[in-house]
């Protein structure tokens, strides 16, 4: 950690957080913290004197603020608000006066948090929760900023309570491209009752232990401050440096004796408090599991692609992908490809070194390659099935074959690959045709499912003819096609709906997703096109989690970026706005439920340079349903 001091501080629009002054209210007094543009901001407020109608804004910034209030009725709350783009000095602004397309959106709300819109001093989204703070006891807040698309930033407010960080809410707001940071940090004390009685009452608080963390940088102690006030002429205000921070006082018989307005002050801040250190555990958990040009078992690999992820019966995580040794091309490019695997026994914190599940022969006589891995986990037999497509380009060039390997020890070892190509062939799609003869047929990468009745179920694609289902009714001893193919669709996934029907969610054209539903094991289909699930013609993942469906994909109609997880509580009829997992480049993804109940996601990074793993708290997913 390093300390930093600024001799010059530029004021910013954040001053608009203070309401238009009333001649009979106590004067609002502000403290400006010259913090660097930050990914994280942390600060504490300790109230020494309060009365009904008091606001102690702890961390304000150019797009919003958080802190504690004593309401006019005496109840105590914590709040976190983020402005819409526009004029924050507009004291006549109406909450409904802003075009919905540019409004601040609520992406997450913690349990017991009330979400609404505000107006009167700019407009935006606000969150409020009961919080019985005490005089003389520090209250700790943190704010996090992350990119949420090219022109949006998502801000999350946190409150430390009951020994842990509680996520209050997340709001996303429009900003200038590239301005994805917390800027212009400040604090203030305000009388929002604005009566002659309230003007005569004293409010005082200490703002201490302020730290900021620039993106990719170190935590920085903020030891400088500057004091200002609104243009109310009443001078019953004061400010001063105290241990680890500064104090602000307004109202009553307060005398302006310690420091003049517009004056700079300096304090000394100690090491980061334990509560601030605990924020490190909330930092992005992303890990790179596979990286271009890294070697597996001594074999250098140009590109890793096509991730698949599952949770083994014992709770271990198993991650696989294509190890494309000589370039990024797909299987039909006739280059060597093997399936690389890593495992984790601690919920994704650490991983084994990568190895191959099988080494396909590539020599003067044979050119074998395996690609597009996918899993099915049988909860009854405790077996994991690993599927992939195989191509032999020396003697059988142009013919896709389908293989499966099995593991009965949670992915540690794997059986010899078994050819099931003829077993799962449909009459409409006979096996053995070459690619050039209309035989471009392949098993979709990612994950299949086990239905409630025990059926093992997976998807297969004919590039020119749509989607179909195959699976097993005898726990993988034999494999067979189910029903008939359905037109329109590319790479796809299957999920079981609450009524027991099966739904295929498929990559397709036009910026959305193709949906097919069968109630009779694939014999007949009902199809629709879902424009609300924006998609750039890319592989995605859908899975069931209790009464929810979760869907991960690139939330864009035309480019592979903005990886989101969205949730549905009505079998995919409607979806939450979702949670942004990767704001920059991304592509294929797969998800699994972790042993602790959270979500693990494995996905391709920007430019297909990495395969990344990260975790998403279940509370974030559930919180997206509370968002307005």
Secondary structure, DSSP 8 states (H G I E B T S, - for coil): -EEE--S-----GGGGGS----TTS---EEEE----SBSEEEEEEEEEE--SSEEEEEEEETTEEEEEEE-TTS-EEEEEEEE-SS-TT-TT--GGGS-GGGS-EEEEE-TT-EEEEE-SSS-EEEEEEE----TTS-EEEEEEEEE-STTEEEEEEEEEETTEEEEEEEEEEE--TT--SB-S-EEEEEE-S-SHHHHTS-EEEEEEEEEEE-TTS-EEEE-EEEEEE-S-----EEEEEETTEEEEEESTT----S--TT-EEE----S--HHHHGGGGGS---EEEEETT-EETTEE-SEEEEEEEEE-TTS-EEEEEEEETT-S--GGG---EEEEEEEESSTTSS----EES----BSSS-BEEEEEEEEEEETTTTEEEEEEEEEETTTSTT--EEEEEEESSTTSS----EE-TTTT-BTTB-TT--GGGT--EEE-SEE-EE-TTS-EEEEEEETTTEEEEEEESSTTSS-EEEEEEESS-SSEEEEE-TTS-EEEEEE-STTSEEEEEESSTTSS-EEEEESSS---S---EEEEETTEEEEEEE--SSSSEEEEEEEESSTTSS----EEEEEEEEEEEEEEE-TTS-EEEEEEEGGG-EEEEEEE-HHHHHHHHH--
